[in-house]
């Protein structure tokens, strides 16, 4: 059984929305399904398709009071258990991309008992702390460092709420301008590369309005601030709330780190020198130092890919997903 985890600001629709010849064959989950595997796609809480709650409405402040910690401690384990319940299997494979990679790592470190429920972890564009990121994301982390007192005061006064709303009626017309105004393609390519990194793949701008109907797809302020904290402190740790709440949550005034040495499943890393979020230094200086060497069964450079190419590149079937399927079949 196979399981694909989610991304920051995105829902499962990003994985499902592709042109008929997308990834050379079909949208990513269908590539693996066509190869003979059951595929389940996780929607992290707060996205368009994960906003139902027994007692809280999406606009309630308490609904948005979650960070990477809650995604790893509650959401991902719940999905793993549900998939195993449906299929009757004892364990599954997990594929993560972007935020889905760190929640996968955190899940197995926070809940070591789930190591027996995961056969292997395949991480596409894996992120450690974001410390070695580049481009616009790096600028945002620097801005967080500069304005941290303001961010802390804002969190204290206003709590957590949703940002990155799905305003497709705004985003889609803006992207259509890329195909209309002079040098529009060049301008939009530059903006995309500044965010995700330079790519040797041709960006199909005619598909951009389709993707932007589902991107961005929800993120909370607490979730974003947790990312800022990881990058600023260069440590993979729980959210730093305040000394009193930290004592209640962790038994000490400071947040506890995640112990990646507890991860005991085969790990396969897919990364690229062109990726602004998962740079080689992010892999070498963070992940390879946190993970035990014996669990890393493969570290593959995907030449010319930026961070979003794992989702939108037309050759990602042959480059990424079919090789993963071959590893599954060998096992």
NUZAPA-671972 format. One record per residue (C-alpha): residue number from 0; x, z, y; residue in three letters. Coordinates in Angstrom, 1 decimal. Example, Ala and Ser with C-alpha at 12.3 -4.5 7.8 and 13.67 -1.06 7.14 Angstrom:
REC   num       c1       c3       c2   residuo
REC     0     12.3      7.8     -4.5       ALA
REC     1     13.7      7.1     -1.1       SER
***
This chain:
REC   num       c1       c3       c2   residuo
REC     0      0.0      0.0      0.0       UNK
REC     1      1.3     -0.8      3.5       UNK
REC     2      0.8      0.7      6.9       UNK
REC     3      1.6     -0.6     10.3       UNK
REC     4      1.9      1.9     13.2       UNK
REC     5      1.1      1.3     16.8       UNK
REC     6      2.8      0.7     20.1       UNK
REC     7      2.7      2.3     23.5       UNK
REC     8     -0.1      1.0     25.7       UNK
REC     9     -1.4     -1.3     22.9       UNK
REC    10     -4.0     -1.3     20.2       UNK
REC    11     -4.1     -3.1     16.9       UNK
REC    12     -5.5     -6.2     18.6       UNK
REC    13     -2.0     -7.1     19.8       UNK
REC    14     -1.0     -7.5     16.1       UNK
REC    15     -4.1     -9.5     15.3       UNK
REC    16     -4.3    -11.8     18.3       UNK
REC    17     -2.1    -14.8     17.7       UNK
REC    18     -2.6    -18.6     17.7       UNK
REC    19     -3.4    -20.3     14.4       UNK
REC    20      0.3    -21.1     13.8       UNK
REC    21      1.5    -17.7     15.3       UNK
REC    22      4.5    -16.3     13.6       UNK
REC    23      4.8    -19.7     11.9       UNK
REC    24      1.9    -18.8      9.6       UNK
REC    25     -0.7    -16.2     10.8       UNK
REC    26     -1.0    -13.0     12.8       UNK
REC    27      1.4    -10.3     11.6       UNK
REC    28     -0.9     -8.2      9.4       UNK
REC    29     -2.3    -11.3      7.7       UNK
REC    30      1.3    -12.5      6.9       UNK
REC    31      1.7     -9.4      4.7       UNK
REC    32     -1.8     -9.6      3.4       UNK
REC    33     -1.2    -13.2      2.3       UNK
REC    34      1.9    -12.0      0.5       UNK
REC    35     -0.4     -9.8     -1.6       UNK
REC    36     -0.3     -6.4      0.1       UNK
REC    37     -3.1     -4.2      1.5       UNK
REC    38     -2.5     -3.7      5.2       UNK
REC    39     -3.8     -0.9      7.4       UNK
REC    40     -3.2     -0.8     11.2       UNK
REC    41     -3.1      2.4     13.1       UNK
REC    42     -4.7      2.8     16.6       UNK
REC    43     -3.1      5.7     18.4       UNK
REC    44     -5.6      8.0     20.1       UNK
REC    45     -6.5      6.9     23.7       UNK
REC    46     -6.6      3.2     23.0       UNK
REC    47     -9.8      1.2     23.4       UNK
REC    48    -10.6      1.5     19.7       UNK
REC    49     -9.6      5.2     19.3       UNK
REC    50    -11.7      7.0     21.9       UNK
REC    51    -14.4      8.6     19.9       UNK
REC    52    -14.3     12.4     19.7       UNK
REC    53    -16.7     14.9     18.2       UNK
REC    54    -17.0     17.0     21.3       UNK
REC    55    -15.0     15.4     24.2       UNK
REC    56    -15.6     12.3     26.2       UNK
REC    57    -12.7     10.0     27.0       UNK
REC    58    -12.9     10.9     30.7       UNK
REC    59    -12.6     14.6     30.0       UNK
REC    60     -9.2     16.0     30.9       UNK
REC    61     -8.8     17.8     27.6       UNK
REC    62     -9.2     14.4     25.7       UNK
REC    63     -6.0     13.1     27.3       UNK
REC    64     -3.9     16.3     26.7       UNK
REC    65     -1.7     14.8     24.1       UNK
REC    66      1.9     13.7     23.8       UNK
REC    67      4.1     12.1     21.1       UNK
REC    68      3.9     15.5     19.4       UNK
REC    69      0.2     15.2     18.7       UNK
REC    70      0.6     11.6     17.5       UNK
REC    71      3.2     12.8     15.0       UNK
REC    72      1.7     16.1     14.0       UNK
REC    73     -1.9     15.0     13.5       UNK
REC    74     -2.7     11.3     14.0       UNK
REC    75     -0.1      9.6     11.8       UNK
REC    76     -0.5     12.1      8.9       UNK
REC    77     -4.3     11.7      9.0       UNK
REC    78     -4.0      8.0      8.7       UNK
REC    79     -1.5      8.2      5.8       UNK
REC    80     -3.9     10.6      4.0       UNK
REC    81     -6.9      8.3      4.7       UNK
REC    82     -5.1      5.2      3.4       UNK
REC    83     -4.0      6.9      0.2       UNK
REC    84     -7.5      8.2     -0.3       UNK
REC    85     -9.0      4.7      0.1       UNK
REC    86     -6.4      3.0     -2.1       UNK
REC    87     -5.8      5.7     -4.7       UNK
REC    88     -2.1      5.2     -4.3       UNK
REC    89      0.5      8.0     -4.2       UNK
REC    90      2.6      6.6     -1.4       UNK
REC    91      2.8      3.7      1.0       UNK
REC    92      5.3      1.7      3.1       UNK
REC    93      5.3      2.1      6.9       UNK
REC    94      6.2     -0.5      9.6       UNK
REC    95      6.6      0.8     13.1       UNK
REC    96      7.2     -1.0     16.4       UNK
REC    97      8.2      0.5     19.7       UNK
REC    98      6.4      3.9     20.1       UNK
REC    99      5.3      3.5     16.5       UNK
REC   100      8.9      3.9     15.4       UNK
REC   101      9.4      7.3     17.1       UNK
REC   102      6.1      8.6     15.9       UNK
REC   103      7.1      7.6     12.4       UNK
REC   104     10.4      9.4     12.6       UNK
REC   105      8.7     12.5     14.2       UNK
REC   106      6.0     12.6     11.6       UNK
REC   107      8.4     12.8      8.7       UNK
REC   108     10.6     15.4     10.6       UNK
REC   109      7.6     17.5     11.7       UNK
REC   110      5.8     17.3      8.3       UNK
REC   111      8.6     17.0      5.6       UNK
REC   112      6.0     17.1      2.9       UNK
REC   113      5.0     13.5      3.9       UNK
REC   114      8.3     12.2      2.8       UNK
REC   115      6.8     12.0     -0.7       UNK
REC   116      3.9      9.9      0.6       UNK
REC   117      6.1      7.2      2.3       UNK
REC   118      8.1      4.8      0.1       UNK
REC   119     10.2      3.4      3.0       UNK
REC   120     10.2      3.2      6.8       UNK
REC   121     10.7     -0.2      8.5       UNK
REC   122     11.4      0.2     12.2       UNK
REC   123     11.1     -2.8     14.5       UNK
REC   124     12.7     -2.2     17.9       UNK
REC   125     13.3      1.5     17.0       UNK
REC   126     13.6      3.9     20.0       UNK
REC   127     15.5      7.1     20.0       UNK
REC   128     15.2      8.6     23.5       UNK
REC   129     15.2      5.6     25.8       UNK
REC   130     18.4      6.9     27.4       UNK
REC   131     20.2      3.6     26.9       UNK
REC   132     17.3      1.3     27.9       UNK
REC   133     17.7     -1.3     30.5       UNK
REC   134     15.7     -3.2     33.1       UNK
REC   135     12.4     -2.0     34.5       UNK
REC   136     12.0      0.7     31.8       UNK
REC   137     15.4      2.2     32.8       UNK
REC   138     14.3      2.1     36.5       UNK
REC   139     11.2      4.0     35.6       UNK
REC   140     13.2      6.7     33.8       UNK
REC   141     15.5      7.0     36.8       UNK
REC   142     12.5      7.4     39.0       UNK
REC   143     11.2     10.1     36.7       UNK
REC   144     14.5     12.0     37.1       UNK
REC   145     14.4     11.7     40.9       UNK
REC   146     10.7     12.8     41.1       UNK
REC   147     10.6     15.3     38.3       UNK
REC   148      9.5     18.2     40.6       UNK
REC   149      6.7     16.0     41.8       UNK
REC   150      5.7     15.0     38.3       UNK
REC   151      5.7     18.6     37.1       UNK
REC   152      3.5     19.7     40.1       UNK
REC   153      1.2     16.7     39.4       UNK
REC   154      0.8     17.7     35.7       UNK
REC   155      0.1     21.3     36.7       UNK
REC   156     -2.6     20.4     39.2       UNK
REC   157     -4.3     17.4     37.6       UNK
REC   158     -3.5     17.9     33.9       UNK
REC   159     -3.4     14.8     31.8       UNK
REC   160     -5.5     11.6     32.3       UNK
REC   161     -5.5      8.0     31.3       UNK
REC   162     -3.4      5.4     33.0       UNK
REC   163     -2.6      1.8     31.9       UNK
REC   164     -6.3      0.8     31.9       UNK
REC   165     -7.5     -2.3     30.2       UNK
REC   166     -8.5     -4.3     33.2       UNK
REC   167     -8.4     -7.8     31.7       UNK
REC   168    -10.5     -9.1     34.6       UNK
REC   169     -7.4     -8.4     36.8       UNK
REC   170     -4.5     -9.2     34.5       UNK
REC   171     -5.7    -12.4     33.0       UNK
REC   172     -6.3    -14.3     36.3       UNK
REC   173     -2.8    -13.2     37.5       UNK
REC   174     -1.2    -14.6     34.4       UNK
REC   175     -3.1    -17.9     34.7       UNK
REC   176     -1.3    -18.3     38.0       UNK
REC   177      1.9    -18.7     36.0       UNK
REC   178      0.5    -22.1     34.8       UNK
REC   179     -0.7    -23.1     38.3       UNK
REC   180      1.7    -22.1     41.1       UNK
REC   181      5.1    -23.9     41.6       UNK
REC   182      7.8    -22.3     39.5       UNK
REC   183      5.1    -20.0     38.0       UNK
REC   184      6.5    -20.2     34.5       UNK
REC   185     10.0    -19.2     35.8       UNK
REC   186      8.6    -16.3     37.8       UNK
REC   187      6.6    -15.0     34.9       UNK
REC   188      9.4    -15.5     32.4       UNK
REC   189     11.7    -13.5     34.8       UNK
REC   190      9.1    -10.6     35.0       UNK
REC   191      8.7    -10.5     31.2       UNK
REC   192     12.5    -10.5     30.6       UNK
REC   193     13.0     -7.8     33.2       UNK
REC   194     10.6     -5.6     31.2       UNK
REC   195     11.4     -6.5     27.6       UNK
REC   196     14.8     -8.2     27.8       UNK
REC   197     16.0    -11.8     27.7       UNK
REC   198     14.8    -13.9     24.8       UNK
REC   199     15.9    -17.1     23.2       UNK
REC   200     12.4    -17.7     22.1       UNK
REC   201     10.0    -19.7     24.3       UNK
REC   202      7.2    -17.6     25.7       UNK
REC   203      3.9    -19.3     25.2       UNK
REC   204      2.3    -18.6     28.6       UNK
REC   205     -1.0    -20.3     27.5       UNK
REC   206     -1.5    -17.4     25.1       UNK
REC   207     -0.8    -14.7     27.7       UNK
REC   208     -4.4    -14.3     28.9       UNK
REC   209     -5.4    -13.6     25.3       UNK
REC   210     -2.9    -10.9     24.9       UNK
REC   211     -3.6     -9.4     28.3       UNK
REC   212     -7.3     -9.0     27.3       UNK
REC   213     -5.9     -6.2     25.2       UNK
REC   214     -2.8     -5.1     27.1       UNK
REC   215     -2.3     -2.6     28.5       UNK
REC   216     -4.6     -0.5     26.3       UNK
REC   217     -4.3      3.1     27.4       UNK
REC   218     -1.7      5.7     27.8       UNK
REC   219     -2.0      9.2     29.2       UNK
REC   220      0.2     10.8     31.8       UNK
REC   221      1.4     13.5     29.4       UNK
REC   222      2.5     10.8     26.9       UNK
REC   223      4.4      9.0     29.7       UNK
REC   224      6.0     12.2     30.9       UNK
REC   225      7.1     13.1     27.4       UNK
REC   226      9.0      9.8     27.3       UNK
REC   227     10.6     10.6     30.6       UNK
REC   228     11.7     14.0     29.3       UNK
REC   229     13.4     12.4     26.2       UNK
REC   230     15.3      9.9     28.3       UNK
REC   231     16.3     12.5     30.9       UNK
REC   232     17.6     15.1     28.5       UNK
REC   233     19.0     12.7     25.9       UNK
REC   234     17.3     14.7     23.2       UNK
REC   235     14.5     14.0     20.7       UNK
REC   236     12.5     17.2     21.2       UNK
REC   237      8.9     18.4     21.6       UNK
REC   238      7.1     18.3     25.0       UNK
REC   239      8.3     20.8     27.5       UNK
REC   240      5.1     22.3     28.9       UNK
REC   241      6.1     25.6     30.5       UNK
REC   242      7.8     28.7     29.3       UNK
REC   243      4.6     30.6     28.4       UNK
REC   244      3.0     27.7     26.6       UNK
REC   245      6.3     26.8     24.9       UNK
REC   246      6.4     30.3     23.4       UNK
REC   247      2.8     29.9     22.2       UNK
REC   248      3.6     26.4     20.7       UNK
REC   249      7.2     26.8     19.5       UNK
REC   250      8.0     30.5     19.5       UNK
REC   251     10.5     30.2     22.3       UNK
REC   252     10.7     29.3     26.0       UNK
REC   253     12.2     25.9     25.5       UNK
REC   254     10.9     23.0     23.4       UNK
REC   255     12.3     22.7     19.9       UNK
REC   256     14.2     19.5     18.8       UNK
REC   257     13.0     17.3     16.0       UNK
REC   258     15.2     17.6     13.0       UNK
REC   259     15.7     14.0     11.7       UNK
REC   260     17.9     15.3      8.9       UNK
REC   261     14.6     16.2      7.2       UNK
REC   262     13.7     12.5      6.9       UNK
REC   263     14.2     11.7      3.3       UNK
REC   264     12.9      8.1      2.8       UNK
REC   265     14.7      4.8      2.9       UNK
REC   266     14.9      3.6      6.5       UNK
REC   267     15.4     -0.1      7.6       UNK
REC   268     16.2     -0.8     11.3       UNK
REC   269     15.6     -4.1     13.0       UNK
REC   270     17.1     -4.4     16.5       UNK
REC   271     18.5     -6.9     18.9       UNK
REC   272     21.2     -7.1     21.6       UNK
REC   273     18.6     -8.8     23.8       UNK
REC   274     16.1     -5.9     23.6       UNK
REC   275     16.0     -3.8     26.8       UNK
REC   276     14.3     -0.9     25.1       UNK
REC   277     16.2     -0.8     21.8       UNK
REC   278     19.7     -1.5     22.9       UNK
REC   279     22.7     -1.4     20.4       UNK
REC   280     23.7      1.9     22.1       UNK
REC   281     20.2      3.4     21.4       UNK
REC   282     20.7      2.6     17.7       UNK
REC   283     24.4      3.7     17.5       UNK
REC   284     24.5      6.7     19.8       UNK
REC   285     21.0      8.2     19.0       UNK
REC   286     19.4      7.0     15.8       UNK
REC   287     22.5      6.6     13.6       UNK
REC   288     23.7     10.1     14.7       UNK
REC   289     20.3     11.8     14.1       UNK
REC   290     19.5     10.2     10.7       UNK
REC   291     21.5     11.1      7.6       UNK
REC   292     23.7      8.0      6.7       UNK
REC   293     22.4      7.9      3.2       UNK
REC   294     18.8      7.2      4.2       UNK
REC   295     19.6      4.2      6.3       UNK
REC   296     19.4      1.4      3.8       UNK
REC   297     19.6     -1.5      6.2       UNK
REC   298     20.4     -2.1      9.9       UNK
REC   299     19.6     -5.7     10.8       UNK
REC   300     20.3     -7.5     14.1       UNK
REC   301     17.6    -10.0     15.0       UNK
REC   302     19.5    -12.4     17.1       UNK
REC   303     17.9    -13.4     20.4       UNK
REC   304     14.8    -11.2     20.1       UNK
REC   305     13.6     -9.0     23.0       UNK
REC   306     11.3     -6.0     22.5       UNK
REC   307      8.0     -8.0     22.5       UNK
REC   308      9.2    -10.8     20.3       UNK
REC   309      8.4     -8.8     17.1       UNK
REC   310      4.8     -9.3     18.1       UNK
REC   311      4.6    -12.7     19.9       UNK
REC   312      7.5    -14.8     18.7       UNK
REC   313      6.4    -17.8     16.7       UNK
REC   314      9.1    -17.4     14.1       UNK
REC   315      8.7    -13.7     13.4       UNK
REC   316      7.2    -14.4     10.0       UNK
REC   317     10.4    -16.0      8.7       UNK
REC   318     12.6    -13.7     10.7       UNK
REC   319     11.1    -10.3     10.2       UNK
REC   320      7.9    -10.0      8.1       UNK
REC   321      8.6    -12.2      5.1       UNK
REC   322     12.0    -10.5      4.6       UNK
REC   323     10.2     -7.1      4.7       UNK
REC   324      7.8     -8.4      2.1       UNK
REC   325     10.7     -9.5     -0.2       UNK
REC   326     12.1     -6.0      0.0       UNK
REC   327      8.7     -4.5     -1.0       UNK
REC   328      8.5     -6.9     -3.9       UNK
REC   329     12.0     -6.0     -5.1       UNK
REC   330     11.0     -2.3     -5.1       UNK
***
